[in-house]
Amino acid sequence: MSEPEPVPSCTTGEIAVADLLDRVLHKGLVLWGEATISVAGVDLVYLGLKVLLTSTDTVNRMREAAASPPDGRNHHAG
Amino acid sequence: MFVDACGLVCAASETLAATIPPDSAHVWRHQEVVGALMKGGPVLPLRFGTLTEDAAACRRLLTRHHDVLRAQLDRVRHCLEFALRVAGLPEMADPATGPMPRPAELGPGAAHLRTLARRERGWPSSTAEFPHDGLTAHAADRLLWARSPSQPDLRASFLVPRAYASSFLADVSALQHLRPDLGITVTGPWPPYSFSDPDLSGGAP
């Protein structure tokens, strides 16, 4: 798989923090349903999973990348 | 850990916490994980602090909503989000009330409120009125955030195909030089938070 062209990044500084907080706390997929027990601090039970969503293909590529020599990036799920 | 169902995967971690406090460390950790996932393909970031009871419950959600979720993943495929802020526009006189008193003639509180009122009148009220449509030339989608007295900046989100990201930023830079009075700032790239928010509360499609 070829590497995508690097994109100039501006994700530091006070405005970047404010923009990130706007998005992380107010946007993002909301999966309300019988299986969702808490969103943004509205707690219902004491055991759960923090979840992010992606496709099987994406994870397979990540697993392949993880099997390659390390590039110094942290890929732990949070 | 990864929870698979219907060709979708939730990247998850187990926790005993009842809530995840939105402090800086947790938010940046969340961002790091989403950013790492994005290196491999399209990702729909869930609202920060989303918890499910267990892996089986997570799998039920994927199964129940897989059609909508796959459509959303296709929508953001190969795209990045950029955040744009416009901190100021030229003040507009209100023809209904005539010239406003200069701030020096008002108390500090009144002057502040008057400034906010001027901004409210002078700025666009919907995405259809965004003042610089040229920025959408390289964007797949955009949205304008609601403004309030506590959030007076004009804030916009742009969904930009990765291949056009440099062109989009060049457009922003050109606009910054052309209109320094607008106080434009751009941050990103971010995961497509603003374009990953379908309301699935209505049950299975």
Boltz contact constraints between the chains, C-beta under 6 A:
constraints:
  - contact:
      token1: [A, 4]
      token2: [B, 162]
      max_distance: 6.0
  - contact:
      token1: [A, 7]
      token2: [B, 165]
      max_distance: 6.0
  - contact:
      token1: [A, 7]
      token2: [B, 189]
      max_distance: 6.0
  - contact:
      token1: [A, 8]
      token2: [B, 169]
      max_distance: 6.0
  - contact:
      token1: [A, 10]
      token2: [B, 187]
      max_distance: 6.0
  - contact:
      token1: [A, 15]
      token2: [B, 185]
      max_distance: 6.0
  - contact:
      token1: [A, 15]
      token2: [B, 187]
      max_distance: 6.0
  - contact:
      token1: [A, 16]
      token2: [B, 187]
      max_distance: 6.0
  - contact:
      token1: [A, 19]
      token2: [B, 83]
      max_distance: 6.0
  - contact:
      token1: [A, 19]
      token2: [B, 187]
      max_distance: 6.0
  - contact:
      token1: [A, 23]
      token2: [B, 193]
      max_distance: 6.0
  - contact:
      token1: [A, 24]
      token2: [B, 27]
      max_distance: 6.0
  - contact:
      token1: [A, 24]
      token2: [B, 30]
      max_distance: 6.0
  - contact:
      token1: [A, 24]
      token2: [B, 48]
      max_distance: 6.0
  - contact:
      token1: [A, 25]
      token2: [B, 22]
      max_distance: 6.0
  - contact:
      token1: [A, 25]
      token2: [B, 48]
      max_distance: 6.0
  - contact:
      token1: [A, 27]
      token2: [B, 193]
      max_distance: 6.0
  - contact:
      token1: [A, 27]
      token2: [B, 194]
      max_distance: 6.0
  - contact:
      token1: [A, 27]
      token2: [B, 197]
      max_distance: 6.0
  - contact:
      token1: [A, 28]
      token2: [B, 45]
      max_distance: 6.0
  - contact:
      token1: [A, 28]
      token2: [B, 46]
      max_distance: 6.0
  - contact:
      token1: [A, 28]
      token2: [B, 47]
      max_distance: 6.0
  - contact:
      token1: [A, 28]
      token2: [B, 193]
      max_distance: 6.0
  - contact:
      token1: [A, 28]
      token2: [B, 196]
      max_distance: 6.0
  - contact:
      token1: [A, 29]
      token2: [B, 44]
      max_distance: 6.0
  - contact:
      token1: [A, 29]
      token2: [B, 46]
      max_distance: 6.0
  - contact:
      token1: [A, 29]
      token2: [B, 196]
      max_distance: 6.0
  - contact:
      token1: [A, 30]
      token2: [B, 47]
      max_distance: 6.0
  - contact:
      token1: [A, 31]
      token2: [B, 61]
      max_distance: 6.0
  - contact:
      token1: [A, 31]
      token2: [B, 200]
      max_distance: 6.0
  - contact:
      token1: [A, 32]
      token2: [B, 201]
      max_distance: 6.0
  - contact:
      token1: [A, 33]
      token2: [B, 61]
      max_distance: 6.0
  - contact:
      token1: [A, 35]
      token2: [B, 52]
      max_distance: 6.0
  - contact:
      token1: [A, 35]
      token2: [B, 57]
      max_distance: 6.0
  - contact:
      token1: [A, 35]
      token2: [B, 60]
      max_distance: 6.0
  - contact:
      token1: [A, 35]
      token2: [B, 61]
      max_distance: 6.0
  - contact:
      token1: [A, 36]
      token2: [B, 52]
      max_distance: 6.0
  - contact:
      token1: [A, 37]
      token2: [B, 51]
      max_distance: 6.0
  - contact:
      token1: [A, 37]
      token2: [B, 53]
      max_distance: 6.0
  - contact:
      token1: [A, 38]
      token2: [B, 51]
      max_distance: 6.0
  - contact:
      token1: [A, 39]
      token2: [B, 47]
      max_distance: 6.0
  - contact:
      token1: [A, 39]
      token2: [B, 50]
      max_distance: 6.0
  - contact:
      token1: [A, 40]
      token2: [B, 47]
      max_distance: 6.0
  - contact:
      token1: [A, 40]
      token2: [B, 49]
      max_distance: 6.0
  - contact:
      token1: [A, 41]
      token2: [B, 19]
      max_distance: 6.0
  - contact:
      token1: [A, 41]
      token2: [B, 49]
      max_distance: 6.0
  - contact:
      token1: [A, 43]
      token2: [B, 18]
      max_distance: 6.0
  - contact:
      token1: [A, 43]
      token2: [B, 19]
      max_distance: 6.0
  - contact:
      token1: [A, 46]
      token2: [B, 18]
      max_distance: 6.0
  - contact:
      token1: [A, 48]
      token2: [B, 51]
      max_distance: 6.0
  - contact:
      token1: [A, 48]
      token2: [B, 52]
      max_distance: 6.0
  - contact:
      token1: [A, 48]
      token2: [B, 53]
      max_distance: 6.0
  - contact:
      token1: [A, 49]
      token2: [B, 12]
      max_distance: 6.0
  - contact:
      token1: [A, 49]
      token2: [B, 52]
      max_distance: 6.0
  - contact:
      token1: [A, 49]
      token2: [B, 58]
      max_distance: 6.0
  - contact:
      token1: [A, 50]
      token2: [B, 12]
      max_distance: 6.0
  - contact:
      token1: [A, 50]
      token2: [B, 13]
      max_distance: 6.0
  - contact:
      token1: [A, 50]
      token2: [B, 15]
      max_distance: 6.0
  - contact:
      token1: [A, 51]
      token2: [B, 10]
      max_distance: 6.0
  - contact:
      token1: [A, 51]
      token2: [B, 12]
      max_distance: 6.0
  - contact:
      token1: [A, 51]
      token2: [B, 46]
      max_distance: 6.0
  - contact:
      token1: [A, 51]
      token2: [B, 50]
      max_distance: 6.0
  - contact:
      token1: [A, 51]
      token2: [B, 58]
      max_distance: 6.0
  - contact:
      token1: [A, 52]
      token2: [B, 11]
      max_distance: 6.0
  - contact:
      token1: [A, 52]
      token2: [B, 34]
      max_distance: 6.0
  - contact:
      token1: [A, 52]
      token2: [B, 46]
      max_distance: 6.0
  - contact:
      token1: [A, 53]
      token2: [B, 10]
      max_distance: 6.0
  - contact:
      token1: [A, 53]
      token2: [B, 44]
      max_distance: 6.0
  - contact:
      token1: [A, 54]
      token2: [B, 9]
      max_distance: 6.0
  - contact:
      token1: [A, 54]
      token2: [B, 37]
      max_distance: 6.0
  - contact:
      token1: [A, 54]
      token2: [B, 43]
      max_distance: 6.0
  - contact:
      token1: [A, 55]
      token2: [B, 8]
      max_distance: 6.0
  - contact:
      token1: [A, 55]
      token2: [B, 41]
      max_distance: 6.0
  - contact:
      token1: [A, 55]
      token2: [B, 73]
      max_distance: 6.0
  - contact:
      token1: [A, 56]
      token2: [B, 7]
      max_distance: 6.0
  - contact:
      token1: [A, 56]
      token2: [B, 9]
      max_distance: 6.0
  - contact:
      token1: [A, 57]
      token2: [B, 41]
      max_distance: 6.0
  - contact:
      token1: [A, 58]
      token2: [B, 40]
      max_distance: 6.0
  - contact:
      token1: [A, 58]
      token2: [B, 41]
      max_distance: 6.0
  - contact:
      token1: [A, 59]
      token2: [B, 2]
      max_distance: 6.0
  - contact:
      token1: [A, 59]
      token2: [B, 9]
      max_distance: 6.0
  - contact:
      token1: [A, 61]
      token2: [B, 40]
      max_distance: 6.0
  - contact:
      token1: [A, 62]
      token2: [B, 40]
      max_distance: 6.0
  - contact:
      token1: [A, 75]
      token2: [B, 36]
      max_distance: 6.0
  - contact:
      token1: [A, 77]
      token2: [B, 11]
      max_distance: 6.0
  - contact:
      token1: [A, 77]
      token2: [B, 13]
      max_distance: 6.0
  - contact:
      token1: [A, 77]
      token2: [B, 33]
      max_distance: 6.0
  - contact:
      token1: [A, 78]
      token2: [B, 13]
      max_distance: 6.0
  - contact:
      token1: [A, 78]
      token2: [B, 29]
      max_distance: 6.0
  - contact:
      token1: [A, 78]
      token2: [B, 30]
      max_distance: 6.0
  - contact:
      token1: [A, 78]
      token2: [B, 33]
      max_distance: 6.0
